[in-house]
Amino acid sequence: MMSTDLKSEFLRLLEKDIEFRYAVAGYLGLSEIIKKLDWLIEEQRKIWEEVKHIWEEIKSLREDQHKLWENQNKMWEEIKSLREGQEKLWENQNKMWEEIRALRENQNKIWEEIRALRENQNKIWEEIRTIKEDIRKLWENQNRMWEEIRALRENQNKIWEEIKSLRENQYKLWEEVRILREDFSKLIKRMDALGSRWGILAESAFRNALKGLLEKSFNIRIERWINYDDEGFVYGHPSVVEIDIALRDQELILIEVSSHAKTADISLFNRKAIFYEKKVGKKPSRLIFVTPYAENDAIDLANKLRIELYTSV
């Protein structure tokens, strides 16, 4: 059995030495502390029984009062010490209950966290089930894709055979095209030569027809003005410049007739008009360009240079 002094020292250390209290609590654990509290209560009960027994002894030993008083004083000292220890024990017990209540509150918070974690865990399992289902579908789709790929590969082999056959035919076709191009080039050259000759003949015939029409029907005199450009202003090198001139009263008109009008033809006619004005010293009242076909750029340039363009296209 633990002595009274040892009990008092133990209680004192539990009250004042925090490290000792936590060390004892950590060593024994909460359940051990509760057991110790039960034990202390039992010890207190036993003490009360002993006190009761002492009082009975005191009653029976009243005859020897001197000795009893001495023993009684010692007992009262022990009782006083026990009461002080009991008060301290109650104080420590209250503190322990405060700790227990705080632990219970923390425990409740922990259970709340556990419930929240379980809910999140259920959601995660739902997501996992959904993902597994999606993966299963992906595997099914992948298997179908591999079937398609195998079929495509078989078709691809057939296509390559067709391509090989087409390439062989393509080589033959290119050979035919090459031969046709050579023949076409020869034909173009012949047509260009014929067209140039026909264009010159057509321009000459049209010019003569226009000259006869204007002179007989409209009393307009047509002349062919020829001069030498020694500076090369018109053609870029010294050359003879020819221009058709229409004269009526005081009006001077320069006329150009061509089977095809391009921007270069319009620019050339404009330089001829400038050259004529420089040589004669008289500005033409009108510039007329007659052609059965004119390109769009040539029409735009003629409008900018104020050249009257007469064409069917």
C-alpha positions as CSV (number, residue, x, y, z in Angstrom):
1,M,0.0,0.0,0.0
2,M,1.2,3.5,-0.9
3,S,2.2,5.6,2.1
4,T,0.5,8.9,2.9
5,D,3.7,11.0,2.2
6,L,4.1,9.3,-1.1
7,K,0.5,9.9,-2.0
8,S,0.8,13.6,-1.1
9,E,4.0,14.0,-3.1
10,F,2.4,12.2,-6.1
11,L,-0.6,14.5,-5.9
12,R,1.6,17.6,-5.5
13,L,3.6,16.7,-8.6
14,L,0.5,16.0,-10.6
15,E,-0.8,19.5,-9.6
16,K,2.3,21.6,-10.0
17,D,4.6,19.8,-12.4
18,I,2.9,19.9,-15.9
19,E,5.6,17.8,-17.6
20,F,5.1,15.2,-14.9
21,R,1.3,15.3,-15.2
22,Y,1.5,14.9,-19.0
23,A,4.2,12.2,-18.7
24,V,1.9,10.2,-16.2
25,A,-1.1,10.8,-18.4
26,G,0.8,9.8,-21.5
27,Y,2.2,6.7,-19.8
28,L,-1.0,5.5,-18.1
29,G,-3.4,6.8,-20.8
30,L,-6.8,8.3,-20.1
31,S,-8.2,5.0,-19.1
32,E,-5.4,4.5,-16.5
33,I,-6.1,7.9,-15.1
34,I,-9.7,7.1,-14.7
35,K,-8.8,3.8,-13.0
36,K,-6.5,5.7,-10.7
37,L,-9.3,8.1,-9.9
38,D,-11.5,5.2,-9.0
39,W,-8.7,3.8,-7.0
40,L,-8.3,7.1,-5.1
41,I,-12.0,7.2,-4.4
42,E,-11.8,3.7,-3.1
43,E,-8.8,4.7,-1.0
44,Q,-10.7,7.7,0.3
45,R,-13.6,5.4,1.2
46,K,-11.2,3.1,3.0
47,I,-9.7,6.1,4.8
48,W,-13.2,7.2,5.9
49,E,-13.7,3.6,7.2
50,E,-10.4,3.8,9.0
51,V,-11.3,7.2,10.4
52,K,-14.6,5.6,11.6
53,H,-12.6,2.8,13.1
54,I,-10.3,5.2,14.8
55,W,-13.2,7.1,16.2
56,E,-14.4,3.8,17.6
57,E,-11.0,3.1,19.0
58,I,-10.9,6.6,20.5
59,K,-14.3,5.9,22.2
60,S,-13.0,2.7,23.6
61,L,-9.7,4.2,24.7
62,R,-11.0,7.2,26.4
63,E,-9.8,5.8,29.7
64,D,-6.2,6.3,28.7
65,Q,-6.9,9.9,27.5
66,H,-3.3,11.2,27.7
67,K,-2.0,8.6,25.4
68,L,-5.1,9.0,23.2
69,W,-4.7,12.8,23.0
70,E,-1.1,12.3,21.8
71,N,-2.2,9.8,19.2
72,Q,-5.3,11.8,18.4
73,N,-3.2,14.9,17.6
74,K,-1.1,12.8,15.3
75,M,-4.2,11.4,13.6
76,W,-5.7,14.9,13.2
77,E,-2.5,15.9,11.5
78,E,-2.8,12.9,9.2
79,I,-6.5,13.7,8.6
80,K,-5.7,17.3,7.8
81,S,-3.0,16.2,5.3
82,L,-5.5,13.8,3.8
83,R,-8.1,16.4,3.5
84,E,-5.7,18.8,1.8
85,G,-4.7,16.0,-0.5
86,Q,-8.4,15.2,-1.1
87,E,-9.1,18.9,-2.1
88,K,-6.1,18.9,-4.4
89,L,-7.4,15.6,-5.9
90,W,-10.8,17.1,-6.5
91,E,-9.2,20.1,-8.2
92,N,-7.1,17.8,-10.4
93,Q,-10.2,15.7,-11.1
94,N,-12.1,18.8,-12.2
95,K,-9.2,19.7,-14.5
96,M,-9.1,16.2,-15.9
97,W,-12.8,16.4,-16.6
98,E,-12.2,19.7,-18.5
99,E,-9.6,17.9,-20.5
100,I,-12.0,15.0,-21.1
101,R,-14.7,17.5,-22.3
102,A,-12.2,19.2,-24.6
103,L,-11.1,15.7,-26.0
104,R,-14.8,14.8,-26.6
105,E,-15.4,18.1,-28.5
106,N,-12.3,17.4,-30.6
107,Q,-13.6,13.9,-31.1
108,N,-16.9,15.2,-32.4
109,K,-15.1,17.5,-34.8
110,I,-13.0,14.5,-35.9
111,W,-16.2,12.5,-36.5
112,E,-17.6,15.4,-38.6
113,E,-14.5,15.3,-40.7
114,I,-14.8,11.6,-41.1
115,R,-18.4,11.9,-42.2
116,A,-17.4,14.6,-44.8
117,L,-14.5,12.4,-45.9
118,R,-16.9,9.4,-46.3
119,E,-19.3,11.6,-48.4
120,N,-16.4,12.7,-50.6
121,Q,-15.2,9.1,-50.8
122,N,-18.6,8.0,-52.0
123,K,-18.5,10.7,-54.7
124,I,-15.0,9.6,-55.7
125,W,-16.3,6.0,-56.0
126,E,-19.1,7.2,-58.2
127,E,-16.6,9.0,-60.4
128,I,-14.4,5.9,-60.5
129,R,-17.4,3.8,-61.6
130,T,-18.2,6.4,-64.3
131,I,-14.6,6.4,-65.4
132,K,-14.5,2.6,-65.5
133,E,-17.7,2.6,-67.6
134,D,-16.2,5.2,-70.0
135,I,-13.0,3.1,-70.2
136,R,-15.0,0.0,-71.0
137,K,-16.8,1.9,-73.8
138,L,-13.4,3.3,-75.0
139,W,-12.1,-0.3,-75.2
140,E,-15.2,-1.3,-77.2
141,N,-14.7,1.6,-79.5
142,Q,-11.0,0.9,-79.9
143,N,-11.8,-2.7,-80.8
144,R,-14.2,-1.5,-83.5
145,M,-11.6,1.0,-84.6
146,W,-9.1,-1.8,-85.0
147,E,-11.6,-3.7,-87.1
148,E,-12.0,-0.6,-89.3
149,I,-8.3,-0.2,-89.5
150,R,-7.8,-3.8,-90.6
151,A,-10.5,-3.3,-93.2
152,L,-8.9,0.0,-94.3
153,R,-5.6,-1.7,-94.6
154,E,-7.0,-4.4,-96.8
155,N,-8.7,-1.7,-98.9
156,Q,-5.4,0.3,-98.9
157,N,-3.6,-2.6,-100.4
158,K,-6.1,-2.7,-103.1
159,I,-5.9,1.0,-103.6
160,W,-2.1,0.8,-103.9
161,E,-2.5,-1.8,-106.6
162,E,-4.9,0.6,-108.4
163,I,-2.4,3.4,-107.9
164,K,0.3,1.3,-109.3
165,S,-1.8,0.6,-112.3
166,L,-2.8,4.2,-112.6
167,R,0.8,5.3,-112.5
168,E,1.7,3.0,-115.3
169,N,-1.2,4.4,-117.3
170,Q,-0.2,8.0,-116.2
171,Y,3.3,7.5,-117.7
172,K,1.7,6.4,-121.0
173,L,-0.7,9.4,-120.8
174,W,2.2,11.9,-120.1
175,E,4.0,10.5,-123.2
176,E,0.9,11.1,-125.2
177,V,0.6,14.6,-123.8
178,R,4.2,15.4,-124.6
179,I,3.6,14.3,-128.2
180,L,0.4,16.4,-128.3
181,R,2.2,19.4,-126.8
182,E,4.9,19.2,-129.5
183,D,2.2,19.0,-132.2
184,F,0.2,21.8,-130.5
185,S,3.3,24.1,-130.3
186,K,3.9,23.6,-134.0
187,L,0.2,24.4,-134.7
188,I,0.3,27.5,-132.5
189,K,3.4,28.8,-134.4
190,R,1.6,28.3,-137.7
191,M,-1.6,30.0,-136.4
192,D,0.5,32.9,-135.0
193,A,2.1,33.5,-138.3
194,L,-1.2,33.2,-140.1
195,G,-2.9,35.5,-137.6
196,S,-0.2,38.2,-137.8
197,R,-0.5,38.2,-141.6
198,W,-4.3,38.2,-141.4
199,G,-4.2,41.0,-138.8
200,I,-2.1,43.2,-141.0
201,L,-4.3,42.5,-144.0
202,A,-7.5,43.1,-142.0
203,E,-6.2,46.4,-140.6
204,S,-5.2,47.6,-144.0
205,A,-8.6,46.6,-145.5
206,F,-10.5,48.1,-142.6
207,R,-8.4,51.3,-142.9
208,N,-9.1,51.6,-146.6
209,A,-12.8,50.9,-146.1
210,L,-13.0,53.5,-143.3
211,K,-11.2,56.1,-145.4
212,G,-13.6,55.6,-148.4
213,L,-16.7,55.8,-146.1
214,L,-15.6,59.0,-144.3
215,E,-14.5,60.8,-147.5
216,K,-17.6,59.9,-149.6
217,S,-20.3,60.0,-146.9
218,F,-19.2,62.6,-144.4
219,N,-16.9,64.8,-146.5
220,I,-14.0,64.1,-144.2
221,R,-10.5,64.0,-145.8
222,I,-8.2,61.1,-144.6
223,E,-4.5,61.6,-144.9
224,R,-1.5,59.4,-144.0
225,W,1.0,61.4,-142.0
226,I,4.5,60.1,-142.0
227,N,7.5,61.5,-140.2
228,Y,10.9,60.4,-138.9
229,D,11.4,60.2,-135.2
230,D,15.2,60.7,-134.9
231,E,15.1,60.9,-131.1
232,G,13.3,57.5,-130.7
233,F,10.5,59.0,-128.6
234,V,7.7,56.8,-130.0
235,Y,9.3,53.4,-130.4
236,G,12.3,53.8,-128.1
237,H,14.7,54.1,-131.1
238,P,14.9,56.2,-134.2
239,S,12.2,55.1,-136.7
240,V,9.5,56.2,-139.1
241,V,6.1,57.1,-137.5
242,E,2.9,56.8,-139.4
243,I,-0.5,58.2,-138.3
244,D,-3.9,58.4,-140.0
245,I,-5.3,62.0,-139.9
246,A,-9.0,63.0,-140.4
247,L,-9.5,66.6,-141.4
248,R,-12.9,68.4,-141.4
249,D,-13.2,72.2,-141.5
250,Q,-11.0,73.2,-138.5
251,E,-11.2,69.9,-136.7
252,L,-8.1,67.6,-136.5
253,I,-8.6,64.0,-135.6
254,L,-5.9,61.3,-135.1
255,I,-7.1,57.7,-135.9
256,E,-5.5,54.4,-135.0
257,V,-6.9,51.1,-136.4
258,S,-5.8,47.7,-134.9
259,S,-7.1,44.2,-134.9
260,H,-6.3,43.9,-131.1
261,A,-5.9,46.6,-128.5
262,K,-3.6,46.0,-125.5
263,T,-2.3,48.6,-123.0
264,A,1.0,48.8,-125.0
265,D,-1.0,49.7,-128.2
266,I,-2.9,52.5,-126.3
267,S,0.4,53.8,-124.9
268,L,2.0,53.8,-128.4
269,F,-0.9,55.7,-129.9
270,N,-0.7,58.3,-127.2
271,R,3.1,58.8,-127.8
272,K,2.3,59.1,-131.6
273,A,-0.2,61.9,-130.8
274,I,2.4,63.7,-128.6
275,F,5.0,63.3,-131.3
276,Y,2.6,64.7,-133.9
277,E,1.8,67.7,-131.8
278,K,5.5,68.4,-131.2
279,K,6.3,68.2,-134.9
280,V,3.3,70.0,-136.3
281,G,2.7,72.4,-133.5
282,K,-1.0,71.7,-133.4
283,K,-2.9,69.8,-130.8
284,P,-5.4,67.2,-132.2
285,S,-9.0,67.9,-131.2
286,R,-9.8,64.1,-130.8
287,L,-7.9,60.8,-130.5
288,I,-9.9,57.8,-131.9
289,F,-8.8,54.1,-131.5
290,V,-10.8,51.6,-133.6
291,T,-10.5,47.8,-132.8
292,P,-12.7,44.8,-132.9
293,Y,-11.3,43.5,-129.6
294,A,-9.9,45.5,-126.6
295,E,-8.5,44.1,-123.3
296,N,-9.9,45.5,-120.0
297,D,-6.6,47.1,-119.0
298,A,-6.5,48.8,-122.4
299,I,-10.0,50.2,-122.0
300,D,-9.1,51.6,-118.6
301,L,-5.9,53.2,-119.9
302,A,-7.8,54.7,-122.9
303,N,-10.3,56.4,-120.5
304,K,-7.4,57.8,-118.4
305,L,-5.7,59.3,-121.5
306,R,-9.0,60.6,-123.0
307,I,-8.7,58.4,-126.1
308,E,-12.0,57.5,-127.7
309,L,-12.0,53.7,-128.0
310,Y,-14.5,52.1,-130.4
311,T,-14.7,48.3,-130.1
312,S,-17.2,45.5,-130.3
313,V,-15.8,43.6,-127.3
